[in-house]
């Protein structure tokens, strides 16, 4: 068994379904955070000795069973809504990618061009084995690309000396960062506040030529054309897919050669992106509210603040 897991063996006074929900309640999550040890949240660890000291509410076995059955039903309904909203969000993002691919494909001055002719230098991998410290250089990982500006102030940091060993991936505003290991194709443009940061091994840095629009290039990365080339380049990988820098440099993109058309298409794609981004933002907000509802319901039920018998009767009454 991995040391990342704590295994609980329960006696007959505890219903496993009740304990399952209890461990996901805000009450226990708060206790986990308070008792965990480590310098940063990403490195926190909860040890068995500390876990065993947590006091939990334990109603009768029959009441535990009622709570577990109630939460199983209610959380199942919430999970179905979450699944529907997640599919809706994915569909919006797919539509955005199709819009960008169509816009590039319809460029009258568009010519198939290899990526290596659009960049100043060959794309580079980041830091192979990071070491973290409280002060130092901001360190960008794959998941950080989901919201680079929003996460800028909370990034992990690596020593300046280590970053200097990977000087070619020290970031500049306008650089494009691309995930190239495991999750392929997640991309973001480096904002001004992250100038001088560095990136993980699973992220590559792309520095475009001055006449190449970064937002349009990033939009191309999200298209099916990029995905198709990435699959061909990594299809023979026996473990997790890893996109090589030479392969990436030889990817082809139908790029507008007329600067005026590039500017026009980039504006169209950006306008469409903003519209799609707003729809995604609203969907994400709905997902966050559903997660809050789920958490609040579980916590209220396992701590006794919600009478599940009364709640079930109320729900049945509304259904009738």
N, C-alpha and C positions, 0 to 999 in steps of 0.2 A: 504494500500500500504506500502511495506517495506521502511524503511528510507534509504535503500541502493540505491534507485532509485530517480532520478529527473524526474518529469513529465512535458513535454513541450506542451502547447496548442498553436497552431500556427494560424495566421490569413490568409486571402485569398491572401496576397502578397507573401506567402511562399509555395512552392511546397513540399509536405511531402517527396517525393523521393529524391529531391535535399538535403533537410535537413538531411535525413538519411545518405547519402553519405558524406555530409560535416562533420557530427559529427564523422566520422571514418577517416577523413583526418589527415595527419601529422600536418597540421596547428592547428586544434582544439585539437588534442591529446597533442601537445606541450603546448598549453594554459592551458589545464586541469592540466598537471604536474606542470606548473609554479604557478598556483593559488591554488593548493591543499595544505591542511594543515595536519601536522602529523610529527612524529619523523622519521619514516622509510617509504619507499615506500609501504610496505605491509599494513601500517596503514593510508595511505593518504586518505583524504576525501575532496571532492569538495562540498562546500556549495552553495546554491542557490544564495545568495547575490554575490558571486564571479563569478559564472557561468553567471549571468545576465549581468555582466559588459563586457563580451567578445564581441568584435566587429567582425562581419562576413561579407564577401563579399556577396552581394545580387544583382545579375543581374535581368533582367526583368523576369517576370513569364514564358514567352515563352522560354527564354533561359534556365531557371532553368529546365523546362520540357525536353528540348532537352538534357541537360547534364545528367539528371536522366535516361532518356531512353538509352542514349549512355552507361553510366556506368552500367546499369542493364545488357545490352547485353555483354559488355566486361568482367565484373567481373564474369558473369555466365560461360563464357568460361574458365576463370582462375580457378574458383571453380571446374569445371569438371576435369581439369588437376590435381588440388590438391587432389581430391578424388581418381584419378587413382594412383597417386604417394603414397598416404597414404595406399591404398590397397596393393601396391607393397611392401612397408615397412613392413606391417603386415605379408605378405606372407613370407618374408625373416626371420622374427623373428619366425614364426611358423616352418619354415624349420629348424632353429637352434635348437628349442626345440625338434623336432622329432629326429634330429641327436643325441642329448644328450641322449634322452630316449632309442634310439636304442643301443647306445654304452653301456649304463648301463645294458640293458637287455641281451646283448650278453656276459657279463663277465662270464668266466668259473668258477670263484671262487665266483660269486655273490650269496648272500643269503638275503632273506627278513629280514630286520632289522628295528626295531622301532627307530624313531628319538631319543628317550630318551637314547638309548644306544650309540649314536654317539656324545652326548653333555656332557660338564662338569657339567652343572647344568640346571635345568628346565628353558626354555625360559621365559622372563619377559616382561611385558608391561612397557611403559615409563611414563613420567610425565602426570598426569591427567589434571591439570589446570595450564597452563604456565602463567608466568608473565614476560614481556620483559623489558630489559634495554639495554643501549648502551654498557656497559661492562659486562662481565660475561662469562658463559659457552655456547659454540656453541650448538644450538638446532636444531635437525634433524627431519624434517617432511616428510610425505609420498612423496610429489612431489620432495623433495631433493634427493630421492633415484634414480631418473632418471639420475643424473650426480653428484654424491657425491663429487668427487674430484674437478670438475669444479665449484661447488657452495660453496665450503668449506669456502672461504674468505668472502662470503656475507651472511652467515647464520644469522638468528635472534639469540639473546642471552638471557639466563635466569640467574637469580641471582645464585651465587655459593651456597648460603644457600638452595635454592630450589632444585638444582641439588643434593645436599648432602642427601636430603630426599629420593631420588631415586638412591641410591648408586649402586644398583645392575644392573642398566642399563647405568652406566657411561661406555663409550666405550673404547675398547682396539683395536689396529691394528689387523686385521684379523677377528674380530667379524663380523657376518652376521646380517644385519638389514633387517627385513621383514615387509611389510605392512599387517596388520591383521584386519583392520576395513574399510568397504566400498570397496576400491580397494584391493583385495587380491592377494598376490603373487609377488608384486614388491619387488625386493631384491637387495642389494649391500653389498660389503665387505668394512669394515671401513679402509680407508687409514691411513698412519702414521700421517698425519697432523691433523687428527680429533681424536687423542687419547685424552681422557678426556672429550669428548662431551657428550651430553645426548639426549634422543629421546622422541618423542611425544607419547601420549597414543595409537595412531593408528599404532605405530611401535613397534615391539618386537625385543629384542636382543637375538641372538643365539651365544653361545660361544662353539665351537666344541672342541673335544678332540684333543691332539697334532697329533695323527696319522690319522686324518680325513682331507682330502683335501677340503679346503674352496671353491675353484673355482668349483670343481666337485659337491659339495653339492649345491652351488648356481645355477649351471646348472640344477640340478634335480628340483629345485623349479620352474623353467620355463617350466617343462614338463607337458604333459597331465595327467600323473599319479598323480602329486601333485594337479592339478586342480580338478580331480575327487574326491580325498579325501577331498579337501576343500569344494566342493559343498555338499558332504554328511554330513560334519560336521556343515555346516551353513545353510542347506536347510530349516530348520524350523524357522529361524530367522524372526521375524515379521517386523523388521525395516531394517536397513542396515546390511549386513552380518558381523559378528564379530567372528573371529576365536579364540577359547579358547586355552589357553596354554596347558591344559591337552590333548585336542584333538590333537593339533600339536605334542605334545610329543609322541603320540601313532600312528602318521602317519607311514606307512611302506615304505621303500625304498630298492630296490634290490642293496645292496652295496657290492663291491668287498672286500673279506676278505684277499686276498693276497696283501700285500703292494706293490709289484712290479707291479701287474696288475692294482692296483688303480693308481699308478703313470703313467703307460702307458696310461690308459683310460683318465685320467685327461689331459695328454698332447694332446691326440687326440681331445678331446672336446674343449680344449683351442685353438688349431690350427683352428678348425672349427669355433669357436666363433669369432676369429680375422678376418677370411674371411667374415663371415656374418656381423660383426660390420662395416667393411669397406664398404660393400654394403649399409648398413643402413646409414652410414655417408654420402655417396654420395647422397642417396635419400633425406636425411634431408637437404642437401645443396640445392638440387633442390627445395624442398618445401620452403626453406628460400628465394630463388631467386623469386619464384612465389609470395610470400607474399610481398617482396619488390616491385615487378612489380605492384601488385595490389594497394599497398599504394601510389606509385608514380603516377599511372594513376589517382586515385581518387583525389589526392591533386592537380595535374596539371589541371584537368578538373574543379573542383569547384572553383579554384582560378583564372581561366581565362587564365592560361599559355598554355593551350591546346585548340585549336579551334575544338570543337567536330564536327562541320559541315564538316570542311576540313578533319578531321580524318576519318569520316564515308565515304566520297567520296573516300579517299585513300584506305580504306579497301575494298570497293566495287570494285574499279578498280583492286586491286590485286586478288580479288575473280574471276573476269572475265578473 
